Amino acid sequence: MPGPSVKAVTDASTVTVETPESGVTQITMSRPERLNAISPELISDLQDALEDVERDRSQRAVVLTGAGRGFCSGADLKAGGDQGFAEPPDRSRLGAIYDMQLDLANLMLKIYELRVPVIAAVNGPAVGGGFAIALHCDVRVAAESARFGSVFIKVGLSSLDVGNSYLLPRIVGAGRARELMLTGRIFDAAEADRIGLVSKVVPDSQVVEAALEVARQIAANNEYGVWMTKLGANATLDAPSLRHAMELENRTQVLGTFTGNMTEASEAFREGREPRWNPL
């Protein structure tokens, strides 16, 4: 297994970034006094942390979690709702609110389209925008204390927010997603497991380690294969037919033979050892 990292822990105002072992980055949202509620600073700091991972080709997976008792409680309602947006001097209030909405949407896309997989270690509440963050991750591991909810509709808006209406039906099915979106009800980790939203539920003290174990399993695979699987899975989710999906798969597999990793896997199997994957 990868050994301990030599990279130091770094802190921004609202996130902590560390590399607990080689090839795996752990990003912790760190506004524990507000259950890691979303703020402009949190959006910016998460974007910066993810962009650093994107640039560092040695990183093979990300674990995303929250400090303290929660994963992310969504919008910071103590900021005053829509009255928390002051009239900016250089544009309209509508423009300022729309800019923040776009910033949040772009953060979700950054998670979803990141070169490496992102595993959510969901501790405590993951509601509203926090629920959306979890949905955009590739894998979700839940603590027993985890609570989920598409609660946008409960704060005077709709449940159509930052990818929620696109991803939730594809993960849990259209009918179940509509019930969750229309009611805005909070549901627990056991139900999340039952409907296929999360891959496993573990005791609270084990949730980060369980997510790290998923990251290790991913990082042990060849870089090309993981990269193409993530990109391809996103692309084929919208494929208009089986034929379209297969055409993408065909080209991906043929390109993969030029990495040399298929030959290496065969030799490693014959020699009874772990493969030594060729880098991209």
VENPE-V749878 format. One line per field, one symbol per residue. ss: DSSP state (h for helix, s for strand, l for the rest). Layout:
# VENPE-V749878
ss = ???
This chain:
# VENPE-V749878
ss = lllllllllsslllsssssssllssssssllhhhlllslhhhhhhhhhhhhhhhhlllllsssssslllllsllslhhhlhhhhllllllllhhhhhhhhhhhhhhhhhhhhhlllssssssllssslhhhhhhhhllssssslllssslhhhhhllllllllhhhhhhhhhlhhhhhhhhhhlllsshhhhhhlllllssslhhhhhhhhhhhhhhhhlllhhhhhhhhhhhhhhlllllhhhhhhhhhhhhhhhhhhlhhhhhhhhhhhlllllllll
